[in-house]
Each structure stands twice: as C-alpha cells, then as structure tokens.
Amino acid sequence: PKPNIRTTLSMARVLTAALFAFAPARIQSFTAFPPSRLYSLSTTLQMTKRVLVPIADGSEEIETTCITDTLTRCGAQVTVASVMPNQLSCTMSNRGIKVMADIPIEEAINTNWDLVVLPGGMPGANHLRDSKVLSEILEKQARDGGKYAAICAAPAVVLAEKGLVGEGATCYPAPHFRAKLVNPTDEAVAVTGQVTTSKGPGTAIKFALELGEQLFGKEVREKIEKEMLVS
C-alpha cells in the first residue's frame, strides 16, 4: 500500500517537536559538567606515560624511591619490576629496607615503555647487568630510539658494559666506575641523546625531575618542584 502523506508529515512534526524539547535539557546537562573535569580526563588520556623501574637485591633505596615517587607525581604510570628470580620482594642496599616489586621483569618484556630507569646501588647494579631479560628491554629501547636512564653505579656497571651509553655521561664519582665511561662529566645530571645519567642519592630528585620534564614538559616539572619544595 502507498504511504499516507498526511500521517508521515504528522509523525515527522511530532518527532521534531520532541527533539527540540529534549535538546535544552541535554545542552544544560553537558554545560553543567565541570570544565576542569573534562580537562583532567582529556589530559590524563593524552599524557599517561609508562615508566619501567627495574630493581634487585642491593638496589639503592633513596634512588629507587625518588625515581618512582617523583615520576608518579608528574603523572607517569610507574611499574617496578624485580630482576631477582622468583622474588618480588627486594632488600635494598645493606640497610634491610624492603621494596615490593609490581611484577617480575619477565612480564615487562612485551610492553612498549616510554622510559626505562635504572637505580644504582651495589650489588644491585650487578644484578641488573646480569638480567638477560632486562638486557633485551634496554637493547630494544636503544634500537627504537626510546628514552632510558641510569643513576649512581648503573651507568657504568649496566649501560657502559653493554655499550648503551656514549661520551659525556656521569655516574657515582668512584674511580673504578668513572673509568668505565668515555669522557665522563662532573655534572649532577647529564643528558646525552636518548640517555640520561646521574651521580647518586643526593642527585636523585634532580635526576627524576629531569626525567619528568622530558616526559611531561617544563610546566609540570616546575609544578612538582614547587610542591616538593625543591629550590
């Protein structure tokens, strides 16, 4: 049967009226949504960065804490991974402080990391160096042009021994560590291409803030510095 033109037009008028009646409520509902919340949601989706922090028995606790805490404050999604076989709880340095890792290092190998950061400490740096899985992660990071960083003993013991750091890096100022680097600098924090290095516990916050700036920009760094009372 042929459609009734009058009925069709009548139904169209009803639908149009309903839509116009409904629209103001929808607009009011949307505009009532706080702009700050909209901004927070959009920036969270856009700015989330994944950071891997491998640890081991003997890793330096101040460096580990400064790295993980500061980068979390900046907005990073920080994952701590243990390189110790079948062990998530790691005893830091020789002071008996324990840190519980989020995952074993084996679970980190298939993730694309925005940054990989190695704390120092001995024999922690030796354990990081000896981890085959971590070596694969670092080599992939270097090959893909990704950012990676190390502090204290780790630039010399891990990065230099694997050929993953060039001239002008820094590390803990002990002669046997500095001897492993090519033309080491005395700067507290050194950025050489995709690699960032630093000296030790006393430079750990500055190191972490530099990494935060690399990931999130200067404005975020300055905000976190102010909140942490870093002068």
N, C-alpha and C positions, 0 to 999 in steps of 0.2 A: 504494500500500500504506500501511496505518496505521503510524505511527512506533512503534518498540519503546520502551515507557516505561522499562523497566529500563536499556536501552542509553543512552537520553537522560540519565537520572539519573546513571548511571555516568560518562558524559563530563563532566557538569557538575561532579561531585566532583573529577575529575582536573584540570579547568581551574582550579577554586577553589584546590586544593592548590598548583598551580603558581604561581598569582598570589601566594599568601601566602608561598611560598618565595622568590619573586623580590623581594617588596616590601622586606624589610630591606636587601638589597644596594642597591636604588635609594635608600632613605632615607639609608643610610650615605654613598653617593656624593654626594648633594645636600648633606648637612650637612658633608661634607669640603671643599666648595667655599668658599674663604675669603670671609667676610662683607665684608671690605674690598674685594675684587674685585667682588663683587656691587654694593656701594655705588658704587664707581668707575664701573662700567658704567652704572648707572641714572642717576647724576648727569650723566655725560657726555652721555647721550641727552637728558636734560631741559634741560641748561644751555648747550648749544652755541649760541653767538650768532654771527651773520655780520656782520662789520665790513668796510666798504669804505674804503680809504685811497687816494684819487687823488693822483698825483704828476706832476711835469713837470720839464723842464729849469729849474733855478733854484729848485726847492723847497728848503726849509731842512732840512739833513741831521740835525741834532740832534732837531728836532721830529719828523721822519719816523721816525727810529729809536726815540725814546721812545714814540711812539704805537703803532707796530707791535709792539715788543718787550713793552711793559708789558701791552697788551691780550691778547697771546698768552699771557703768563704767567698772566693772570687766567682763561684758558680759552677765549678767543674764537677763532673761525676768521677770521683776518685775510687779506684779499685786497688786494694792492697793484695799482692799475690806472694805466697810463700814458695821459695825455691827448694825448701827442705823436703826430702822425700817423705810422703805420708805424714805430714806435720803442718798444721795451720798455725799453731802457737809457736812464736819465735821469741827466744830470750835475747834481748838487746844487749850488746856490748858485754861488759863484765859486771854490771851493776844489778843484775837479776830482774830488770823490768821486762815484763812480757807483753807482746803485742800479738793480737789475734788477726791473722790474715782473713780476707774475704773468700779467697779461692786459692787452690794450688796453681802454680804457674802454668801447668798443662792446659788449664781451662782458658788461658789468656791468648793462646796462640792464634786462634781464628778470628779475633776481633781486630778491627782497624782502630788504632789508638791515635788520638791527636797529639799525645805526648807520652813518652816513657821516661820516668825519673828514677835514678839510682841513688839511694842514700849511701853514705860511706860507712866507716867503722871496720874494724878488723876483729875476727876473721870473716866478718860479713861480706866484705868485698870479694874475698876469695871464693866464697860460696856462690856469689852472683856470677863471677867469672866462670866457674866450673859448671854452671847450669846450661846444658845443651839447648833446652827449650828457650831460655832467655836469650841465648846467643842467636837463635833463629829469629826471635822477635826483634832484636836490635838490628840484625843484618837486614831484615825486611824494612824496618823503619828507615834505615840509612839509604837503602836502594830506592825506596819510594819517595824520598825527599821529605820524610816526616821529621818532626822535632823529637829530640831526645836530649837528656841532660844527666849530669852526674856531679856529685859533690864529695869532698874530702879525699879518701883513698880511691874511690871508684873511678875517677877519670884516668888515673894511672894504672890501677890494677885490672879494671874491666875494659874500658874503652881503648886505652893505648895498646894493651896487649892483644886486642882484637883488630887493631888498625882502624878504629872507628872515630878517631879524633886527630885533627891536624895541628898545625902550628898555632901558638898563641893561647893555648888552653891554660887553665890553672888547676891546682889540687892542694891537698894538705901540704904545708911547706916543710916536709921532711925530705932530706936529700935523696933518699932511695926512691921516693915517689916522683919527685921532680925530674930525676934522671930518666924516667920513662917517657917524659913529654918532650916534644920538639919546640924549642924556644918558648918555654913557659912564661906566662906573665905573672906579675905580682898583684894584679887586680883581684879584688874580693870576688867579683863575678865576671866571667869572660864569655862573650857570645862570638862564636866563630862559625858562621853559616848556620846550619841547622842544629848545631850542638851548643849547649850552654853548660859551663862548668863553674865550680865554686870551691872555696877553700876548706870550710869545715863548720862546726857547730855555731860559732859566732857569726858566720855569714849566712846562715841557713834561711833566716827570714828575708833578707835582701835577695837571696837566690830565688826563693819561692815567689816573691813579689815580681821579680823579673819574668819568671815563667807565667805568672798570672797576667802580666801586661802583654806578653806575646800571644796569649790565647784570647784575651778579652779586651785589650786596649788600655790606654793610659788612664782614662777616666775611672775605670774600675780599679786599677791599681791605686790611684790616689784616694779613692773612697775607702778601700780596705786599709791602706796605710793610716788614714785618719782614725778609723775605728779601732785599730790596733795600737794607736799612739806611737807609731813609728815615725821618728823625726828624720 
